[in-house]
Amino acid sequence: MSDNKYIITNQNILDAFYSIPDFTDDEGNHLGGIYGTVFKLITDLKSGAYTEVATNLDADSENNDSVKWQISRFEEIWNELDKVSTENLIAALEAALVKVSPFGENKNIPVFSLKMSSTSDLNEVEALFDKALKYGKTSPENFVAFYPLCDNNKARDIIGVALCHGEEAVYIVLENFITPDYIGKKLKALSKEVSLVTFGIKDSYRLFTPYEISDRDHGYNYNEEDALNEVIFSTDNAYKTSPRMIDVLLGAYLLNPLKNDYEPWDVAKEYCKLNLEKKADLFGKESLLNADEKIVREYACKIAYVCFMSAPLIRKKLSKEGMENLFYNIEMPLSYILFDMEKEGIIAKRDELKAYGDKLAVRIKELEKIIYEDAGCEFNINSPKQLGEILFERMGLPAEKKTKSGYSTAADVLEKLAPQHKIVADILEYRGLAKLKSTYADGLTAFIEDDGRIHTSFNQTITATGRISSTEPNLQNIPMRTELGRLIRKVFVPKEGYVFADADYSQIELRILAHMSQDKGLIEAYHEGDDIHRITASKVFHVPFEDVTPLQRRNAKAVNFGIVYGISSYGLSQDLDISAHEAKEYMDKYFETYPGVKEYQDRVIAQAKAKGFSITMYGRRRPIPELKAGNYNLRQFGERVAMNAPIQGTAADIIKIAMINVFFRLKKENLKSKLILQIHDELVIETAPDEVDVVTALLTSEMEKAVKLSVPMEAECHTGSDWYEAK
């Protein structure tokens, strides 16, 4: 074969398709592989390196339908070009390129112009880190990107690390002398003088603890002078002049919290305009140790390159949108705390979990029998269709309008009927217990690991409001409404001799509403220190405080919390089982009593409409595109979000600050006790027996001092030998 002969193969189209931004024709066919292949061919022909072009394509050998179609379409294009003379080939190729161009003209396209290699040679790796140090230490703006590649297994073993700080990336294979411990020490040393960048930083913490964490002994540096400003900033501005870690996943999420599933290929496309093939498409679920070494190397190197390229863009945008403080001083240190909590886990007693499940099963069987007797026949209680027919046709209970799929048996429908019909109350109890058994009694057992602990995953990048979520398993949804549901907490215990210290905020969102609205009456009510719901009932219903009835207090409580969430009069009427007219009267009286709250709601809705987003006291933004929707119901939803997101988001920021402060106090005082759990507004510490008094005081104090509002913050702490007792 002649050296100056250009052979076009399937691989050319594959490489082009996965390395440039994707686009399609009017019929939805992908064209990136064709465009990139023709574009590169033109470039190579113009270089003079090739004088002859041939193809060796086989569409049938490809499994990917998009690639198969592009190969076939390229062959059609090439068959037409095959008749063109050599001297006119470039012009003909350029004309063909225009036909498949999304721009209607030939344009340069972003590609991975990246030199990639791999090594496991100790001397070469030493030289790589020396070079990275030399490059990065000259300025905090000189980012050095790394990406630890995890295998597709439950343990998520790290099998290699890619390093990049320019147009070259090297994949370091972890083998022989290149151990995880060795790489961790090299990265830790870099973190002292270099701004390191990665994606999904919690995996990196399994290799090393960066200096900004290991050398730290203080919490969030709160600026009290800014307490009444729209946005509170920290007094810690070290990130502006000193090297700090950057997680591009966290940064991308903060900039667009409505997207809750950022992956490296999303960041590649959004910030670098590059196509990065998905891990599942390249490797499936098989071990990466068995995959093609070249593909593994290129995958890791490309992600490191995406981190390197996107970091300055993300940081600049965070600065422009006023979220650098939030990113560096709250989200980044929190990422390490969540990693530490995940690593620690919480003990779950397998035997007690089984006993709890058995207890549920007995009651479920009892309810089944009672329901069948009342219905006069046996049926599948879990089938909405059969249940609807039994309740609304056989038994003649009042039903909502029947649809094509049958009668609605949703919880809200049944809850309205439950007070008048015992079978409905029993069905609701049956459903609740069945869910408890399947989700918790049975479901949690699968997550107990060899150390007897459950190691949940805490997620920072899932919710639009900034709240932390929990998965595999979800410990945020541990039941609290019923006594039988709360009993699940008895299976969670501290290690031998230790106790749980459990503290949670009292009415944090209502207190934030008082602060953000600056309503004098609501602020005064909190400073009076009595029952806020009784005070509200007294003022709204114009009765002496001591004469407030339990019903009036319950109604006032529903209004208090409903207002926080932007509840409508209809929603309140449903919650209290009263008429919409009566609910509106309650709300009107509430706003007469606390006029600053209504002014606050009107103000934040207007601001969100003008800006397109809501904002918390710490600068967290929540885009609200629904405010511009043509649909009335969507716009109403957007207004409720605009009212609530600043409050719920601020509550999320405050609990995160509390976690940072508690974690570093425990560390500073060299205590054995460990922060292990966060559930919404609740923190749990596995507490050493000789540290109980210190920890309970510390936990309460740091939670209450996390922010200074116009009303006092309150956190109540309890201890116990299991989570149920502590709560």
N, C-alpha and C positions, 0 to 999 in steps of 0.2 A: 504493500500500500504506500502511496506517495505521502510524504510528510506534509505537503501543502494541500491535501485533500480534506475537506470539511465534511464529516459524516454526522448527519442529524439522526438521533436515536430517540426512543421513548424517554430516556433519562433527561434529554434536553428540555422536553416539554414538561416533565415532572418537576425539574429544578426550577424552571421559570414560573410554573403555576404556584409553587410553594414559597417563592422568594419575592414576589411583587404583589402590590395590592390587587385584590380580586375585583373583577367586574364582569357583567353579563350583557348579552344582547337582549333585544326586545322579547325574545321567547324564553329568557331565563338561562340560556346556555352560557357556561363559563368560558371566558376568552383569554384570561391572563396567561395561560401556558402558551397559547399561539402567539400572542402579542410579544411576550418576553423572548420567545425563541426567534421570531423574525427580527426583533430589535437587536438581539445579540449577534445574529448572523450578519446583519448589515454592518454593525460595528466591527466585527472581525474581518469582513471582506474589505472594508475601507482601510484597515490597517496594512493590507497588502500581504498578510501572512498566508492567505489561501487563494488559490487560483481555480479550484475545482470544488464543486459541492455535490454531495450525494445523500440519499436517505436510506435508513435501515429501520423502518418503523413497523410495529406490530400491535395494532389496536386491540386485537383479541386477547393478547396476553395480560391486559390490565384488568383489575377487578373494580377499580374506581370508575363509575360511569361517567363522571365529569371529565376525567383524564382521557378515558376511551373516546369520548365524543370529540375532544380537542385534537387527539391524534388523527382521527378520521378526517376532521375538517382541515387539518394542516395538510394532510395528504392530497385533498382536493385542491387546495391552494397551490401546492407544489406541482401538481400535475399540470396546472395552467402555466406555471412559471418555467416548467421544464422545456417549453418550446422557445423561451426567450434566449437570445444570444448572450454569451458570457459578458460582453461589454455593456449590455443593457440590463444585466441582472439586478444591480443595486437599485437602479431607478424603478424597476418593476417591483422589487421587494418593498421599496418605500411606498409605492402606490398601494400594494397589498396591505401594508401596515395601517394606512389611513382607514381602510375599509373595516378593520377590526378594532380601531382606536376608539376609546370612550370620549376622547377629546375632539375627534374630527380632524386631528392633525397628528404628526409625529412629535412626541415629547419624550424627554428623558424621564425615566421612571426609577423610583427608589428600589434598590436591590441590596442584598447583603454583600457589599463590596468588602468582604472580611476575609483575612487570611486566618485559617484555622488549623490547629495542630494539636497533638496530644503527647504527653510524656509521663513517665513514672520514674525518671532518672533523678536521683536526689540532687546532684549538682545542678542540673537544669532547673529544677524546682527552686532551689536556693537562689539561683540567678534571677528567676522570674519574680520572686518576692522582693529581691533587692531592687530590681528595676521598678516595680510597682511603688516601693517606698520612696525611691528617688523622685518619681513622677508626682506622687500624691502629696508629699510633705511640703512642696513649694507653695501650695495654696489650698485652703479648704474647698475651693471651687474645682480643684483637680480630682474628680471622682475616680475611684478605682472600683470597678464592678466585679462581683464574684457571684457564682451560682452553684450551690451544693445540689448535686443531682441525686435524688432519692430513688431507690429501686421500687418496683411495683409489688411491695409486700406489706403486710400488716405492721411490721416493725419500722417501715420506712427507713431502711438502712441507707446511709449516704455512701455511694460507691465512687464518687468523683466530684471534683470542684473545678468549674471553669473560671478563668481569670481574664479580665479585659480592661484596658484603659486606653484604647485607641482603635485603629483599624486592624488590630490583630488580637485574637483570643486563643488561649491555650487551655485545653482540658487536661487536668491533672488526675490521673488514675490512682485511686487509693489501693495500693498493693505494696508488698515488701516493706521497705523503710518508710514509705509514704502512708502513714497511718492517720486515722481521724484525729488522734491526739496531736500528732505532729502538725497537721494542717491547722488545727484549732489554735495552737500556740503561735503559728505564723500569722494567722488572721488577727489574733488578739494583739500581737505586737504592732501590726499595721494600724489597728483601730486607735492606737494612742496618738498617731501623727497623721493619719490619712482619713479622708471622708469616704467610708465604704458604702457601697450601694448593692442591694440585692432585691430579690422578689420573694415575698412570703417569708419574712425574717425569722419566724419561730423555728423553722428547720435549721437555720444557721446557729441558733442558740444551743443546739445539741452538740455543736462543735466547739463553741467558745462563748465566753461572756465578755462583751466589749468593755473597754476601759470606762466608758461613760456610765456603765452600770456598776462594775466591780469597784470603782473608786468613789462611788457616790454614797453619801450618808445623810442626804436631806430630801425632803419631799418637794411639793410644788411651791415655788416662791410666789406667793399670792400678793398682789399689789392692792392693798385695802383702799388706797386713794381712788382707784378706778371702780369701786363697788357699784356706784350708781350710773356709770357710763353704759352706753349701749353694749360695748364689748369690753370684757376684762382681759388684760394681758398679764403675763407673768413678768416678773422682774429679771428672770433668767434669760438673757439674750446671748448666751455663750455660743449658740449655734451660728451666730452671724460671723464669728471670728475664729472659732475652733472647729476641728474636725468632728463630725457627728455621723452616726449611722443613718442611712436612708432606706426605707422600704418603699419601692415604687408602687407596690400593691396598696399599701395604706394611703399613699399620696393620691393615687388615681381614684381610690374610693372616696376620699374626702372631697375631691373635686366633682365627683358624680356619684353621690350615695344612692341614687335610684337604681344604679347597676350594681347588683349584689353578688355577681359571680365573676369578678375580674380574674382573668388568667393571663399568662405571659403573652399569648397571641393577641389578646385584646389590647394590651398596652402597646404591643408592636404596631398594630394597625392604627390605633388612635393617636399615638404620639410620634411614631417613626414612619408611618405610612408603609410599613413592611408586612409582608405575609409570612407568618411563622406557622408551620404545620403543628397541629395539635398532637399532644403526647399519645393520646389514645389511637389516633390515626397512624402514627408511626410504629407504636409498639404493642397496641392492644393492652391486654392484662398480663402479658408474659413478663418474666423477669428481664430486666435490662442487661443482666449479666450474660444472657444468651443472645442478645440482639447484635446486629451488625455494628462493629466498633466505630466505623466511619459515621454512621447515622447517629449513634449515641454522642460522639464527639461534637458533631455539627449542631445537634439539638442543644446541648449544654452551652456551647460557645455562642450560639445565636441568642440565647436568653441572656447571657452575661452582656452581650453587645447591646441588646435592647435596654437593659438596665442602665448601661453606661450612657446611651444616647438619650434616654427618656428622663433621667434624673434631673439634669439642669432645666429641662422644659417644665417638669412637674413642680420643681422648687420655685421657679419663676412665677408660675401660675398660682401656687399656694400663697406666695408673697403678695401678688397682685390682688388676690381675693381675701387677704387678711387672715389666712389660716396657718401661717408658718408657726406661730406660737402654739396653736392647737396641735399641730403635727409634731413638732419637736419636744414640747414640754408636757404633753398629755399622752397622745397616741403612741409615740415611740417608746417611752419608758414603760407604758402600760403593756406593750407587746411582750416585754421580758417577764413582767409580773404574771401575765396570763400563761406564758410558757412554764414558769415555775409552779404555778398552781396545777396545771395539767400534769406535770411530771410528778407532783406530790400525790395527787388523787385523793379519794376518800374511801375509807373502808366500808364495804357493804357485806353484811352477814348473810351468806348464802342460805343457811338453814332457816333463819328467821324470815327471809324473803319467801321461801317455800311455804313456811307455816302461814304467813300472811296470805299467800295465794290460795292455800287450802281453806282458810277462813272465808275468803271471798267466794270461793266455789260453793261452799255450803249455803251461803245466803243467796247466791245466784240461783241455785237449784230450788230453794224455797220460793223465791219470787216467780220462777218459771211455773211452778205448780199453782200458785195463787192466781197468776195471770190466766193460765189455761182454764181454771175453774170459773173465774169471772167472765171469761169470753165464751165459755160453753164448748170449747173445742181447742185442739192443739194446732199451732201454726208456727211459722218461723218468725219469731219476734224481731229478728235482725233484718227482715225483709220489709222495706218501707211500703211496697205494694201490698203485701199480705196484711201488714199492720193497719194500713189505711182502710182496707176492705173490712177488717174485723171491727175497727172502732167506728167507722162512719157509715157503713152499710149494715153490717150484722147487728151492731149495738145501737146504731142511730145517734151517735154523738154529733153535736154541731160541727160542721166541717167548713173549711175555707173552700173556695172554688176549685173544682176538680179540673186537672189539666190532662193532657194526653198521656203523661207518665203516671197519672193516678193522683191520689190525695197527698197533700204535704203532711209529713209527720216530723218535720224539723223541730228542734228543741223549743224554739220560741212559740210554735203552734201548740205543742203539748203542754208547755208550762202554763198557758192561759186556761187550759182545761183541767189541769191537775187538782186545783182546790175543790172542784165540784165532782170529780170522778176519780175514785180510788184506783181503778185499773190504770189510769194514765199516770198517777203518781208512782205506782209500782213499776210501770214501764220505764219511767225516767230513772228511778233508782236502779233498775236492772241494767239499763244502758250505762249508767255511770260506773257501776261495779264491774261490768264486763270490760269496759275500757281500762279501769284500774288493773284488772287481772292481766289483760293481754299486753298493755303498754308497760306496766311497772312490775307487777309480781312475776310475770313470765319474761317480759322483755328485758328487764335490767340484768337478769341472771347471765345473759349472753355477754354482757360487758364487764363482768368481774374477771380481772386478770389474775395471773399466777400469784401476785403479791396480795391478793384478797381485796384489791382496791379497784374502783371504777375511775378511769382517767378520761373524763369528758374532754371535748375540744371546745374552747371558748373562742368565739368568732367576733372580730372587730369590724368586719366589712360586710355584714349581712343586712342590718336594719337601716332604713333611711334616716331615722332620728339619731343614730349614734349609739343606741343601746347595745350592750354586749348580749350575744345569744350563745346558746349551748347546744351542741350536737354530739351524737354518738357516745352516750345517749343525751337527750335533752333534759338536763336537770333543772332548767328554768321553769318547767311546767309541772313540777312535783305538786300534787293537789293540796289545796289549803281550805277549800270551802266546807267540806264535810269532815266529821270526826274520823270516819273510816278511811277517808282519803289521807288525812293528816297522819294517820298511824303508819303510813309507809316510811315516814321519817325515822321510825324506831330502828329500822334495819341499818341506818347509817350511823356508825360509831367512830370515836377517835381510837388511836392506838392505845395499847395497854397502859393504864395509869393516867392517861391524859383525859381532858374534858373538852367539850366544845364551848367556845365563847361566841355567841351569836348576837349581832346587833343590827338593827334596821332603823331607817329614818322614819320619823313620824310625819305623815302628810306632807312629804317633801314637795310634791307638785303644787299643792294648794298654797304652801308657803312661798314658792317661787312666783305664783300668780299674784300674791299679795305684794311681793317685792317689785315685780315687773309692772304691775298696774299702778303702784304707789297709791292705792285706795286707802284713805285715812281710816275708814271704819274697819276694814279688814285687818290693817296693820295693828290698830288699837285692840281688836279682838284677840289677836295672837299675843299681844303684850299683856293682856289681862291674865293670860295663863290658864284660863278655864277651858272647858269643853267647847271647841270651836263650833261644833254642829249645834249644840244647845244655844250658844250665843247667837248664831245665825238664825235659828228658829225663833228665839226671843225677839230679835230685831225685825225679822220678816213678818212674823205673825202678831207682833205687837202685844206680847204677853210677858209678864215678869219672868226672869231667868228661872226661878225656882218652880214656876208653874208650867213650864214646857212639858208637854206630854211625850211619851215614847214615840207616838206616831208623828208628831210634829218634828221631833229630832230626826227621825228616819227620813222624813221628806226633805228636811233641810240638808241632811247629809247627801242625799241623792242629788240635790241641786248643786251643792258645793262641788262635788266631784264631777257632776255632769257639765258644769260651766267650764271646768278645766279642759274638757274634751270637746267643747263647742257643741254641746248637745242641743237639739232642737226641742221645741215644746212637744212635738209629736213623740220624739224619743223619750222624753221625760215621762210623758203620759203612759208609754208602754212600760217603762221601768217601775212606775208607781201604781200602775193599773188604775189610772184616773182618766178623766176626759182631757182631750187636747186643750179645751178652753180653760179647765182648772189648772193644767200644767202651765199654760201661758201666764195665768195670773200669778202663780208661784214665781215664775222667772221674772215677770215685771216687778214684783215686790222685791225680789233679790236685787235687781239692778237699781231700784230706787234706794235700797239700803246701801249698796256698794256701787255707786255710779262710776267710780274709777275703773271698775272691771269692764263695764260696757265700753267706756272710752278706749281702754286698752285693746279690746277685741276689734273695735272699728279701726283703730290705728294700725294694728299689725296686719289686718286684712288689706288695708289701703297700701301699706308699704310692700307687702308681698305682691300685690297686683302691679305696682310700679316697678319693682325690682325683678320679679319672677322667682323669688325665693324668700324663705323665712330665715331668721338668724338667731342663734342662742347668745347667751351672755359671754360665751367664750369664742364667738366667731364662727361656729359651725353653721354651714349653710344647708338648707334643704330645698331644692328646686320644687316648685309647685306648678307644673304645666297645666294642671286641671283648671286653674283660674282663668285660662284663656280658651277653655273648651266651649264648643257650640252647644253642648248638651247641658241643660239647666242642672240636672242632678249631679253631674261631674263638677260643675262650678261650685255648687253647694258643698260638695265633698272637699274641694280645694279650699274653701273658706274655713271649714272646720280644721283642716290641716294647718292652715295659716295661724289659727288661734292656738292650736295645741303644740305644734312642732317646736316653737321656741321654748315652751315650758318643759315638754318631755325631753327635748334635746339638752336643755340646761341641766335637768335632773341627771341625765346620763353623764354629762361632763363632770358634775359634782361627785357622783359616786366613783368615777374614775380617778379624780383627784384624791378622794379619800383613800382609795386603794393604794395609790402611789405613796401617800403620806404614811399610811399604816405599814406598808411593806418596808419602807426605808427606816421607820422608827424601830421596827422589830430587828432590822439588820444593825442599825447604829447601836442599839442597846445589847446586841449580841445575845438575843433571846433564842431559846430552842423552839418556841412556838412558831407555827407556820400558818400564813393565810392560805386557805385551800379552796374557798368557795365564794362565789358572788351570785346572788339570785336577785336581780332587779335592784331593790334598795337595801339589800341585806348582805352582810359580810359574815363569814364564818372562819374562825381561827381554831386550829387544833392546838390546844393549850397545855403546856407542861404543868404538872401539879404545883410546882413551886413558883409558878409565874402567873397564877390565876388573877390575883389582885392587880398586878402590874398590867397585864394584858387587857382586862376588862376596862380599866381606867384609860389605858392608851387607846383602845379601840373606840370608846365613846368620845373621848376628847378629840381625836383626829377626825372623826366623822363630823362632829359638830363644828370644828374649826376649818373644815375644807373650804368654806365660803362664808363671807360675812354679808348677810342680807338685812333688809329693813325689819325683818322679824327674826326671832331666835330660831336657830336650827336645833332640833332635838333628835337624839338617837338613844334608843333603849337597849341595854345589853343584858342577856341572860346566859347562864351556864348550865350544862347538863351532861349526863353520861352518854346521851345519844342526841341526834338532831331534833327529835320530837321534844325531848325534855328541855333542850336549850332554847327552842323556839317558843 
